[in-house]
Amino acid sequence: MNYQNDKKSIILPIAVAISLVIGIVLGANFFGKKTFISNAGGTNSVFKEVLMHINKSYVDDVNIDSLSQYGIEKMLEKLDPHTAFLPPQDAELASADLHNGFDGIGVEFNIFNDSLFVVSPLVGGPSEAIGIKTGDIILKADTINLTGKNLNSNVVFKSLRGPRNSIVKLIIKRKGTPKLLSFNVKRDKIPTYSIDAAYMMPDKKTGYIKVNRFAETTYDEFKAHLGALKTKGMTQLMIDLRGNPGGYMDRATDMVDELVGGNDVIVYTKGKDRSNNYEVKASKSGIFEKGKIVVLVDEGSASASEIVSGSLQDFDRATIVGRRTFGKGLVQAPIQLSDGSELRLTISRYYIPSGRSIQKPYELGKTEDYMEDMHNRYASKELFVKDSIKSNQKLKFKTKGGRTVYGGGGITPDVFVPQDTSYYTAYLVDMFAKNIFREYSLNYTVQNSSKLQAMGFENYLKSFQVDDKMLFDIKAMGTKNQVRFSEKEYQKSKAFIKTHMKALIARNVWKNNEKTGLTNEFYQIINQDDNMIKVGLSKF
């Protein structure tokens, strides 16, 4: 079961903020290990004493657990921006994103008009096996209604996820079927994937791999796809880390180790407690230690993404193309507490081979100011104009080959590519916010799936066009859902809408052909008009 709006659907500047918030949680672990401790505070803890007296004698009834959680959260606000407390339910959801799967019914869903639509049943999952189809509307899970204004992703997760082999009764409305349908779905393990695309580009020599996060299986996925691309004739590699918020650090270093030779340091950490100091060196004979590499990054690339891009830059192994990365170089230890909640405690900083710390500056207790950095990049036009990137002359470092690189926060690319907002309009944002594109592509797929499948993807890629009739229907769906139409804004966004709709339809039609979570068809279409990819290809 995937998120309501995945990365493939939102490629607007607003997505940057979303990915960075996620990164605070996902880009948290160095080696993926959890420490288990009891709740902090002994019998003489003042904090515990205060709670005890409130619980016993306070004039009104209060929720002690809620009060305690509030106190913890306020305490952590005085620390760095990445130390965080996750209540049990949030810790479980965050953990599922990094672990190799979760237990559920196996559907990708979309919330539209206060209803829960099945975008697609996941291949090999229990929903596919039992006959749930694309376009089905899930009205109820057991006794929980899944319609109305209060419907959101968390409600869906809590309703559809559950222990393996447990059964959930779904009430489903299916287009063309007058009666409601009832399915008893046995939950099972649903694998999650962290690589969205891995395919040969049209030049027949460049392999493209898109990594969305660094989870338990990322390195294994990467190595398998890398090997497969080599067998197809790949001689040069493009790694796309844009919008990747990070995750497990050892998966990042393993990835680097596949691409660099020798036994030099890839990354090292320094903290107050020496037991938290690590040094990771290249150690294996990688399967792509020769051959040119380009890495794409942007302001949404954080944590483990910065280790990969920064280390490859320091080794002079790759050309980094894009915009300065987020700047997260703090390492969190996930500490599981006795009630199932989790403390993500900053224990050290990490450094890449040149000695650079990736971490951008911050002041203790000023998380809001820290997160305002992204707003400041927009305000200073750093995302649009190369000359606005200030390289701190006091933070000069040298790569293995003697090139000068700079510290001070994030990885500054070798080749700057400004953010393209030429298509960006309020009309487009509203269409995305109302899920119009996802919903239209879903309906179109249901109605035309057989014809499109028979067409084959190669023919679709070359000849299919989003025509005027389709565009009219898309605009009408927007108007019906209270999207304010502007002809001027529509014309500005029109080319983007056509490409994006073509990619979404292809994703719906051919996604289930892939057994490893790839959505190559989507990216083969959307990447055709991607300026950063065009620049990256020119740098091989």
C-alpha positions in Angstrom: 0.0 0.0 0.0 1.6 3.2 -1.1 1.1 6.8 0.0 -1.9 8.8 -1.4 0.4 11.0 -3.5 3.7 9.5 -4.3 6.8 11.2 -5.7 5.9 10.3 -9.2 2.8 12.3 -9.1 4.1 15.6 -7.6 7.0 17.3 -9.3 6.3 20.8 -8.2 8.3 23.0 -5.9 5.9 22.4 -3.0 7.1 18.8 -2.9 10.4 20.0 -1.7 9.0 20.9 1.7 7.2 17.6 2.0 10.3 15.6 1.2 12.4 17.5 3.7 10.0 16.9 6.5 10.0 13.2 5.7 13.8 13.4 5.6 13.9 14.4 9.3 12.3 11.0 10.1 13.6 8.8 7.3 17.1 10.2 7.0 17.8 9.3 10.6 19.7 6.1 11.0 23.4 5.3 10.5 23.6 1.6 10.5 19.9 0.8 10.9 20.2 -0.5 14.5 17.8 0.2 17.2 18.6 0.7 20.9 16.0 -0.5 23.4 15.8 1.3 26.7 13.1 1.9 29.3 11.4 5.2 29.7 13.8 7.9 30.9 13.8 9.0 34.6 14.3 7.2 37.9 12.2 7.3 41.0 13.6 10.7 41.9 13.0 12.3 38.5 11.4 15.7 39.0 9.6 15.2 35.7 8.1 11.9 37.0 7.2 13.5 40.3 5.3 16.4 38.7 3.3 14.0 36.5 2.5 11.8 39.6 1.2 14.8 41.5 -0.9 16.0 38.6 -2.4 12.6 38.1 -3.2 12.2 41.8 -4.3 15.6 42.9 -5.0 18.0 40.0 -8.5 19.4 40.2 -9.6 18.3 36.7 -9.1 15.0 34.8 -6.2 15.1 32.4 -4.6 12.7 30.0 -1.2 12.0 31.6 0.2 10.3 28.5 -0.7 13.3 26.3 0.8 15.6 28.9 4.0 13.6 29.1 4.4 13.5 25.3 3.9 17.3 25.1 6.6 17.7 27.8 9.1 15.5 25.9 8.4 17.3 22.6 9.0 20.7 24.2 12.2 19.5 25.8 13.6 18.2 22.5 12.8 21.6 20.9 15.8 22.9 22.8 18.1 20.5 20.9 19.2 20.2 17.3 16.6 20.2 14.5 16.8 16.4 13.8 16.4 14.9 17.3 12.8 13.9 17.4 10.2 11.9 19.4 7.8 9.6 17.6 4.7 8.4 19.3 4.0 4.6 18.8 1.8 5.0 15.8 4.2 7.4 14.0 7.2 5.2 14.9 5.5 2.2 13.3 4.7 4.1 10.1 8.2 5.6 9.8 9.8 2.2 10.4 7.6 0.6 7.7 9.1 3.0 5.1 12.6 1.8 5.8 12.1 -1.9 6.6 11.6 -4.5 3.9 7.8 -4.4 3.7 4.9 -4.3 6.1 1.7 -6.3 6.6 -1.3 -5.2 4.7 -3.7 -5.8 1.8 -1.4 -4.6 -1.0 -3.0 -1.7 -2.8 -1.8 1.6 -4.0 -4.6 4.1 -3.3 -5.7 7.6 -4.0 -8.1 9.8 -2.0 -10.4 11.8 -4.3 -13.7 13.5 -3.5 -13.6 12.1 0.0 -13.5 8.5 -1.4 -10.8 5.9 -1.4 -9.9 4.6 -4.9 -7.7 1.7 -5.7 -5.1 2.9 -8.1 -3.7 -0.6 -8.5 -3.5 -3.8 -6.6 0.2 -4.6 -6.0 1.6 -7.5 -8.0 1.6 -10.7 -5.9 -0.3 -9.1 -3.1 -3.4 -10.4 -1.4 -5.7 -7.9 -3.0 -4.6 -8.9 -6.5 -5.0 -12.5 -5.7 -8.6 -12.1 -4.5 -9.8 -10.0 -7.4 -9.7 -6.4 -6.3 -9.3 -4.2 -9.4 -8.0 -0.8 -10.4 -10.8 1.8 -10.0 -12.6 0.0 -7.2 -13.8 2.3 -4.4 -13.3 0.9 -0.8 -16.2 2.1 1.2 -15.6 0.2 4.5 -12.9 -1.9 6.2 -14.6 -4.0 8.8 -16.7 -1.5 10.8 -14.7 1.6 9.7 -16.2 3.9 7.1 -13.6 5.0 4.5 -15.5 8.0 3.1 -16.1 11.5 4.1 -14.3 14.7 5.1 -12.2 12.9 7.8 -10.7 10.4 5.4 -6.9 10.7 5.2 -3.8 8.5 4.7 -3.5 7.7 8.4 -7.1 6.5 8.6 -6.4 4.3 5.6 -3.2 2.9 7.0 -4.8 2.0 10.4 -7.7 0.4 8.7 -5.9 -1.7 6.0 -2.6 -2.6 7.6 -2.6 -5.2 10.4 -1.0 -8.4 11.6 -0.1 -11.0 8.9 -2.8 -13.6 8.3 -5.5 -11.4 9.9 -8.6 -10.9 7.8 -10.2 -7.6 7.0 -13.7 -7.4 5.4 -13.9 -4.8 2.6 -17.1 -3.3 1.1 -16.3 -2.2 -2.4 -18.2 -0.2 -5.1 -17.2 -1.2 -8.6 -18.1 0.7 -11.7 -20.6 -1.2 -13.9 -21.6 -3.4 -11.0 -24.9 -2.4 -9.4 -24.5 -4.2 -6.1 -21.8 -3.5 -3.6 -19.1 -6.2 -3.4 -17.7 -7.8 -0.3 -14.2 -9.2 0.0 -12.5 -10.9 2.9 -8.8 -10.1 2.4 -6.1 -12.0 4.4 -3.3 -9.5 5.1 0.2 -10.5 4.2 3.7 -9.1 3.9 3.8 -6.4 1.3 7.3 -5.7 -0.1 8.5 -2.1 -0.5 11.0 -0.9 -3.0 13.3 2.1 -3.0 14.3 2.2 -6.6 11.6 3.7 -8.9 13.3 3.2 -12.2 16.3 1.4 -13.8 16.5 1.4 -17.6 18.7 2.0 -20.5 18.4 5.5 -22.0 17.8 6.0 -25.7 21.5 6.4 -26.5 21.8 2.7 -25.6 24.9 3.2 -23.4 23.6 5.2 -20.4 22.0 3.4 -17.5 19.5 5.4 -15.5 18.7 4.5 -11.8 16.3 6.5 -9.7 16.6 6.0 -5.9 13.8 7.4 -3.8 15.2 6.6 -0.3 17.8 4.4 1.4 15.9 1.5 3.0 16.8 -2.0 4.1 16.8 -3.4 0.6 18.2 -0.4 -1.3 21.7 -1.7 -1.8 20.5 -5.1 -2.9 18.1 -3.5 -5.3 20.8 -1.2 -6.6 23.3 -3.9 -7.2 20.8 -6.1 -9.0 19.7 -3.4 -11.3 23.3 -2.2 -11.9 24.3 -5.7 -12.9 21.2 -6.0 -15.2 22.0 -2.7 -16.9 25.6 -3.8 -17.5 24.4 -6.9 -19.3 22.4 -4.6 -21.6 25.5 -2.7 -22.6 25.7 0.1 -20.1 29.0 1.9 -20.2 28.0 5.0 -18.2 25.7 5.6 -15.3 23.2 8.3 -14.2 22.0 8.1 -10.6 19.0 10.3 -9.8 18.9 11.2 -6.1 16.6 14.3 -6.4 14.1 14.5 -3.6 15.7 11.5 -1.8 15.5 12.3 1.9 18.0 9.6 3.0 17.7 6.6 5.3 20.1 4.0 6.4 23.7 5.2 6.0 25.3 1.8 5.5 23.2 1.2 2.4 24.6 4.5 1.1 28.2 3.5 1.8 27.6 0.0 0.3 26.4 1.7 -2.9 29.4 4.0 -3.1 31.6 0.9 -2.5 30.2 -0.7 -5.7 31.4 2.4 -7.7 34.9 3.2 -6.3 38.1 1.2 -6.1 40.7 0.9 -3.4 40.2 1.0 0.3 39.9 4.7 1.2 37.5 6.1 3.7 33.9 6.7 2.3 32.5 8.3 5.4 33.3 8.7 9.1 31.5 10.0 12.1 32.5 12.0 15.2 30.5 12.3 18.4 30.8 13.0 22.2 30.7 9.3 23.0 33.6 7.5 21.2 31.5 4.4 20.8 29.5 6.4 18.2 32.6 7.1 16.1 32.7 5.0 12.9 34.9 4.9 9.9 33.7 3.2 6.8 36.2 2.2 4.1 35.8 0.9 0.6 36.4 -2.9 0.9 34.8 -4.8 -2.0 35.5 -5.2 -5.6 32.6 -3.3 -7.1 30.8 -4.1 -10.3 31.1 -0.6 -11.8 34.4 0.8 -10.6 35.1 2.1 -14.1 32.9 4.0 -16.4 31.6 7.6 -16.2 29.0 8.5 -13.6 26.7 11.5 -13.3 24.7 12.1 -10.1 21.6 14.3 -10.1 20.8 16.2 -6.8 18.6 19.0 -5.6 17.6 20.8 -2.4 15.5 17.8 -1.5 18.5 15.4 -1.5 19.5 14.9 2.1 21.4 12.7 4.6 22.4 9.4 2.9 21.9 11.0 -0.5 24.5 13.6 0.4 26.9 10.8 1.5 26.6 9.2 -1.9 26.9 12.4 -3.9 29.5 14.0 -1.7 31.7 10.9 -1.5 31.6 10.3 -5.2 32.5 13.9 -5.7 35.4 13.7 -3.2 36.7 10.5 -5.0 36.5 12.4 -8.3 34.4 9.5 -9.4 31.3 11.3 -10.5 30.1 14.7 -11.9 27.4 16.1 -9.6 24.7 17.9 -11.5 21.8 20.0 -10.1 21.4 22.3 -7.1 22.9 22.4 -3.6 21.6 19.6 -1.4 19.7 20.0 1.9 22.6 19.9 4.3 21.9 17.1 6.8 25.0 15.7 8.3 23.8 14.7 11.8 23.5 11.0 12.7 20.5 9.8 14.8 20.2 6.7 16.8 16.7 5.2 16.9 16.0 4.4 20.5 12.9 2.3 21.1 11.1 3.2 24.3 9.0 0.8 26.4 5.6 2.0 25.1 6.5 1.5 21.5 7.4 5.2 20.9 10.8 6.1 19.6 13.5 8.7 20.3 15.6 9.7 17.3 18.6 11.1 19.2 21.5 12.9 17.4 24.7 11.1 18.5 27.3 12.3 16.0 28.2 14.2 12.8 29.4 12.5 9.7 32.2 13.6 7.3 33.0 12.6 3.8 36.5 11.8 2.4 37.7 15.4 1.9 36.9 16.1 5.6 33.8 18.1 4.8 30.9 18.1 7.1 27.7 18.2 5.1 25.6 19.6 8.0 24.4 23.2 7.4 24.7 25.6 10.3 22.0 25.7 13.0 21.4 27.1 16.5 20.1 24.9 19.3 16.4 25.3 19.9 15.8 27.2 16.7 14.3 24.5 14.5 11.9 26.9 12.8 14.8 29.2 11.7 16.7 26.1 10.5 13.8 25.0 8.3 13.5 28.5 6.9 16.7 27.9 5.1 14.8 26.5 2.2 12.6 29.6 2.0 15.7 31.7 2.1 17.1 29.8 -0.9 14.0 30.7 -2.8 14.1 34.3 -1.7 17.8 34.7 -2.6 17.0 33.0 -6.0 19.7 30.4 -5.2 17.5 27.8 -6.8 17.4 29.8 -10.0 20.8 31.6 -10.3 24.2 30.0 -9.9 25.9 33.2 -8.8 23.8 33.3 -5.6 25.6 30.2 -4.3 28.2 31.5 -1.8 31.2 29.3 -1.4 32.8 29.9 2.0 36.5 30.6 1.4 37.3 29.5 5.0 35.9 26.0 4.3 37.9 24.9 1.3 38.7 21.2 0.9 40.4 19.1 -1.7 39.2 16.0 -3.5 41.4 13.0 -4.2 42.4 14.5 -7.5 43.2 17.9 -6.0 40.0 19.8 -7.0 38.7 22.5 -4.6 35.3 21.8 -3.0 33.5 23.7 -0.3 31.9 22.8 3.1 29.4 24.8 5.0 26.2 23.0 4.3 25.1 20.5 1.7 26.9 19.3 -1.5 27.4 22.1 -4.1 27.1 20.5 -7.5 29.9 20.6 -10.1 27.3 21.7 -12.7 24.5 24.0 -11.6 21.0 23.6 -13.2 18.4 26.1 -12.2 14.9 25.1 -11.1 12.4 25.1 -14.0 9.2 26.8 -13.0 8.2 27.9 -16.5 5.1 25.6 -16.3 4.3 26.4 -12.6 0.9 28.1 -12.1 -1.7 28.4 -9.4 -4.1 26.5 -11.7 -1.6 23.5 -11.9 -1.1 23.5 -8.1 -4.9 23.4 -7.5 -5.3 20.6 -10.1 -2.6 18.6 -8.2 -4.2 19.4 -4.8 -7.6 18.1 -5.9 -6.0 14.9 -7.4 -7.5 15.6 -10.8 -4.6 14.2 -12.8 -4.4 11.0 -10.9 -8.1 10.5 -11.0 -8.5 11.2 -14.7 -5.6 8.9 -15.6 -7.1 6.2 -13.5 -10.5 6.5 -15.3 -8.9 6.6 -18.7 -6.8 3.5 -17.9 -9.9 1.6 -16.8 -11.7 2.4 -20.0 -8.9 1.9 -22.4 -6.5 -0.6 -20.8 -7.0 -3.5 -23.3 -6.4 -1.2 -26.3 -3.3 0.4 -24.7 -1.9 -3.0 -23.6 -2.3 -4.3 -27.2 -0.5 -1.2 -28.4 2.6 -2.0 -26.5 4.8 0.5 -24.6 7.3 1.2 -27.4 4.5 2.2 -29.8 2.8 4.1 -27.0 6.0 6.0 -26.2 6.4 7.0 -29.9 2.9 7.7 -31.0 0.4 8.3 -28.2 -0.7 11.8 -27.6 -2.9 13.4 -25.0 -5.4 15.0 -27.5 -7.7 18.0 -27.3 -10.7 15.8 -26.2 -8.7 14.4 -23.3 -7.5 17.9 -22.3 -11.1 19.2 -22.5 -12.3 16.4 -20.2 -9.4 17.0 -17.7 -10.3 20.7 -17.5 -14.0 19.8 -17.1 -13.1 17.5 -14.2 -11.1 20.3 -12.6 -14.0 22.7 -12.9 -16.4 20.2 -11.5 -14.2 19.9 -8.4 -14.0 23.7 -7.9 -10.6 24.3 -9.5 -10.6 27.9 -10.7 -9.8 27.9 -14.5 -7.5 30.5 -16.0 -6.8 30.3 -19.8 -3.5 32.1 -19.4 -2.3 29.8 -16.7 -3.6 26.7 -18.5 -1.7 27.6 -21.6 1.5 28.1 -19.5 1.1 24.6 -18.0 -0.4 22.8 -21.0 2.8 21.1 -22.3 3.6 19.9 -18.8 0.1 18.6 -18.3 0.2 16.6 -21.6 3.5 15.0 -20.8 2.5 14.2 -17.2 -0.8 12.7 -18.2 0.9 10.5 -20.8 3.3 9.3 -18.1 0.6 8.6 -15.5 -1.5 6.6 -17.9 1.6 4.5 -18.9 2.3 3.9 -15.3 -1.2 2.7 -14.7 -1.2 0.4 -17.7 2.2 -1.2 -17.5 3.2 -1.0 -13.8 2.0 -4.5 -13.0 4.3 -5.9 -15.6 7.2 -5.1 -13.3 7.9 -7.5 -10.4 10.5 -5.4 -8.7 8.6 -2.2 -8.0 9.9 -0.3 -11.0 7.9 2.3 -12.9 10.2 2.6 -15.9 7.4 3.6 -18.2 6.5 6.6 -16.2 10.1 7.9 -16.1 10.9 7.1 -19.7 8.2 9.6 -20.6 8.6 12.2 -17.9 12.4 12.3 -18.3 12.2 13.2 -22.0 11.5 16.8 -21.1 13.7 17.0 -17.9 16.3 19.7 -18.4 18.6 18.4 -15.6 18.8 15.0 -17.3 19.6 16.7 -20.6 22.4 18.6 -18.9 23.6 15.5 -17.1 23.8 13.5 -20.4 25.9 16.3 -21.9 28.5 15.9 -19.1 29.5 12.3 -19.8 
